[in-house]
Amino acid sequence: MKSLVILCSLFCLSRAFSCTCTKQPSLEDEVAQSAAIFTGRVVVMQVVSLENHDMVLVGFKPEHFYVGSGSEKIWVLTGMGRGDCGFKFRLDEKYVVFAYAGRTSKKHALETDICTRTEMLVNRAYEPKRKLQDLLTTRD
């Protein structure tokens, strides 16, 4: 019985600290909410501690900006992926990143998580690229 209580407690605790994303917004809504949308390769990753919470600071070499602009390297903050909605980036892989204005740190202006449309680009062109470009053209 004692084991059952401990197991139930651990399950309830893990559920309390797990990430929950609501329904993914439409591409139009995501574009409207994003401070930057770009494709780029991960060139550096480092764990940083902000407000007693570990996060991952990811450096990208951007290739194309759909929204926003940047320099030779752009920094994006994300969670560790242990129930905090952090996106699991991999070094030297290419991604399309939907980033929002930073909420965790004023020093790091951009953040992303698994609740956005951020995704790895796996040997293919970004599929919604045409729709995204058309959408942005009509906004101008």
C-alpha positions as a Markdown table, in Angstrom:
| # | Residue | x | y | z |
|---|---|---|---|---|
| 1 | Met | 0.0 | 0.0 | 0.0 |
| 2 | Lys | 2.8 | 2.3 | 0.9 |
| 3 | Ser | 4.4 | 1.7 | -2.5 |
| 4 | Leu | 1.2 | 2.6 | -4.2 |
| 5 | Val | 0.9 | 5.9 | -2.4 |
| 6 | Ile | 4.5 | 6.8 | -3.3 |
| 7 | Leu | 4.0 | 5.8 | -6.9 |
| 8 | Cys | 0.8 | 7.9 | -7.1 |
| 9 | Ser | 2.6 | 10.9 | -5.5 |
| 10 | Leu | 5.4 | 10.7 | -8.0 |
| 11 | Phe | 3.0 | 10.5 | -10.9 |
| 12 | Cys | 1.0 | 13.4 | -9.7 |
| 13 | Leu | 4.1 | 15.5 | -9.1 |
| 14 | Ser | 5.5 | 14.7 | -12.6 |
| 15 | Arg | 2.1 | 15.8 | -14.1 |
| 16 | Ala | 2.2 | 19.0 | -12.1 |
| 17 | Phe | 5.6 | 20.0 | -13.6 |
| 18 | Ser | 5.0 | 18.7 | -17.1 |
| 19 | Cys | 4.6 | 20.9 | -20.1 |
| 20 | Thr | 1.1 | 21.3 | -21.6 |
| 21 | Cys | 0.6 | 22.9 | -24.9 |
| 22 | Thr | -2.8 | 24.0 | -26.0 |
| 23 | Lys | -3.9 | 23.4 | -29.6 |
| 24 | Gln | -1.2 | 24.6 | -32.0 |
| 25 | Pro | -2.2 | 28.0 | -33.4 |
| 26 | Ser | -2.7 | 28.5 | -37.1 |
| 27 | Leu | 0.3 | 29.5 | -39.2 |
| 28 | Glu | -1.2 | 33.0 | -39.5 |
| 29 | Asp | -1.6 | 33.3 | -35.7 |
| 30 | Glu | 1.9 | 31.9 | -35.1 |
| 31 | Val | 3.4 | 34.5 | -37.5 |
| 32 | Ala | 1.6 | 37.3 | -35.8 |
| 33 | Gln | 2.9 | 36.2 | -32.4 |
| 34 | Ser | 6.5 | 35.6 | -33.4 |
| 35 | Ala | 9.2 | 38.2 | -32.9 |
| 36 | Ala | 11.4 | 36.2 | -35.3 |
| 37 | Ile | 11.0 | 33.3 | -37.8 |
| 38 | Phe | 14.2 | 32.0 | -39.4 |
| 39 | Thr | 16.0 | 28.9 | -40.7 |
| 40 | Gly | 19.4 | 28.2 | -39.4 |
| 41 | Arg | 22.0 | 25.7 | -38.2 |
| 42 | Val | 22.8 | 25.2 | -34.5 |
| 43 | Val | 26.4 | 26.1 | -34.0 |
| 44 | Val | 26.7 | 26.3 | -30.2 |
| 45 | Met | 24.6 | 25.2 | -27.2 |
| 46 | Gln | 25.2 | 26.0 | -23.5 |
| 47 | Val | 23.3 | 25.6 | -20.3 |
| 48 | Val | 22.6 | 28.8 | -18.4 |
| 49 | Ser | 21.1 | 29.4 | -15.0 |
| 50 | Leu | 18.4 | 32.1 | -14.9 |
| 51 | Glu | 16.4 | 32.8 | -11.8 |
| 52 | Asn | 17.5 | 29.4 | -10.3 |
| 53 | His | 16.2 | 27.6 | -13.4 |
| 54 | Asp | 18.5 | 25.9 | -15.9 |
| 55 | Met | 17.9 | 26.7 | -19.6 |
| 56 | Val | 19.7 | 26.1 | -22.9 |
| 57 | Leu | 21.0 | 29.0 | -24.8 |
| 58 | Val | 21.3 | 28.0 | -28.5 |
| 59 | Gly | 23.4 | 29.9 | -31.0 |
| 60 | Phe | 22.3 | 29.7 | -34.6 |
| 61 | Lys | 24.0 | 30.6 | -37.9 |
| 62 | Pro | 20.9 | 32.0 | -39.6 |
| 63 | Glu | 20.3 | 31.3 | -43.3 |
| 64 | His | 17.0 | 33.0 | -44.0 |
| 65 | Phe | 14.7 | 35.3 | -42.0 |
| 66 | Tyr | 11.0 | 35.3 | -42.6 |
| 67 | Val | 10.2 | 37.6 | -39.7 |
| 68 | Gly | 12.8 | 39.8 | -37.9 |
| 69 | Ser | 16.5 | 40.1 | -38.7 |
| 70 | Gly | 19.8 | 39.2 | -37.2 |
| 71 | Ser | 23.5 | 39.0 | -37.6 |
| 72 | Glu | 26.0 | 36.2 | -38.2 |
| 73 | Lys | 24.8 | 34.5 | -35.0 |
| 74 | Ile | 21.4 | 34.6 | -33.3 |
| 75 | Trp | 20.7 | 33.4 | -29.8 |
| 76 | Val | 17.6 | 31.7 | -28.7 |
| 77 | Leu | 16.7 | 30.5 | -25.2 |
| 78 | Thr | 14.7 | 27.4 | -24.5 |
| 79 | Gly | 14.0 | 25.1 | -21.6 |
| 80 | Met | 15.9 | 21.9 | -20.7 |
| 81 | Gly | 13.1 | 19.7 | -22.0 |
| 82 | Arg | 12.3 | 18.1 | -18.6 |
| 83 | Gly | 8.7 | 19.2 | -18.3 |
| 84 | Asp | 9.4 | 22.9 | -19.0 |
| 85 | Cys | 8.4 | 22.8 | -22.7 |
| 86 | Gly | 12.1 | 23.2 | -23.8 |
| 87 | Phe | 12.8 | 22.2 | -27.4 |
| 88 | Lys | 15.5 | 19.6 | -27.8 |
| 89 | Phe | 17.9 | 21.1 | -30.4 |
| 90 | Arg | 20.9 | 19.1 | -31.7 |
| 91 | Leu | 24.3 | 20.6 | -32.6 |
| 92 | Asp | 25.0 | 21.1 | -36.3 |
| 93 | Glu | 21.4 | 20.4 | -37.3 |
| 94 | Lys | 19.2 | 22.8 | -39.3 |
| 95 | Tyr | 15.8 | 24.1 | -38.0 |
| 96 | Val | 13.1 | 26.5 | -38.8 |
| 97 | Val | 12.6 | 28.5 | -35.6 |
| 98 | Phe | 9.5 | 30.4 | -34.5 |
| 99 | Ala | 10.8 | 32.6 | -31.6 |
| 100 | Tyr | 8.8 | 34.9 | -29.4 |
| 101 | Ala | 10.0 | 37.9 | -27.4 |
| 102 | Gly | 11.9 | 36.6 | -24.3 |
| 103 | Arg | 9.9 | 36.3 | -21.1 |
| 104 | Thr | 12.6 | 34.7 | -18.9 |
| 105 | Ser | 15.5 | 37.1 | -19.4 |
| 106 | Lys | 15.8 | 40.6 | -20.7 |
| 107 | Lys | 19.3 | 39.8 | -21.8 |
| 108 | His | 18.1 | 37.1 | -24.2 |
| 109 | Ala | 15.6 | 38.6 | -26.4 |
| 110 | Leu | 14.3 | 35.5 | -28.1 |
| 111 | Glu | 12.8 | 32.2 | -26.8 |
| 112 | Thr | 11.2 | 29.2 | -28.3 |
| 113 | Asp | 9.6 | 25.9 | -27.0 |
| 114 | Ile | 7.8 | 22.8 | -28.2 |
| 115 | Cys | 4.5 | 24.6 | -28.3 |
| 116 | Thr | 5.7 | 26.6 | -31.4 |
| 117 | Arg | 6.1 | 25.4 | -35.0 |
| 118 | Thr | 9.8 | 25.2 | -34.5 |
| 119 | Glu | 11.1 | 22.0 | -36.2 |
| 120 | Met | 14.2 | 20.3 | -37.5 |
| 121 | Leu | 14.7 | 20.5 | -41.3 |
| 122 | Val | 15.4 | 16.9 | -42.4 |
| 123 | Asn | 16.8 | 16.9 | -45.9 |
| 124 | Arg | 13.9 | 18.7 | -47.4 |
| 125 | Ala | 12.7 | 22.2 | -48.0 |
| 126 | Tyr | 10.5 | 23.7 | -45.3 |
| 127 | Glu | 7.1 | 22.6 | -46.4 |
| 128 | Pro | 5.0 | 25.6 | -45.3 |
| 129 | Lys | 7.6 | 28.0 | -46.9 |
| 130 | Arg | 5.4 | 29.1 | -49.8 |
| 131 | Lys | 2.4 | 29.6 | -47.6 |
| 132 | Leu | 4.6 | 31.5 | -45.1 |
| 133 | Gln | 6.1 | 33.7 | -47.8 |
| 134 | Asp | 2.6 | 34.4 | -49.3 |
| 135 | Leu | 1.3 | 35.3 | -45.9 |
| 136 | Leu | 4.1 | 37.7 | -45.2 |
| 137 | Thr | 3.8 | 39.3 | -48.6 |
| 138 | Thr | 0.1 | 40.1 | -48.0 |
| 139 | Arg | 1.0 | 41.7 | -44.6 |
| 140 | Asp | 3.4 | 44.3 | -46.1 |
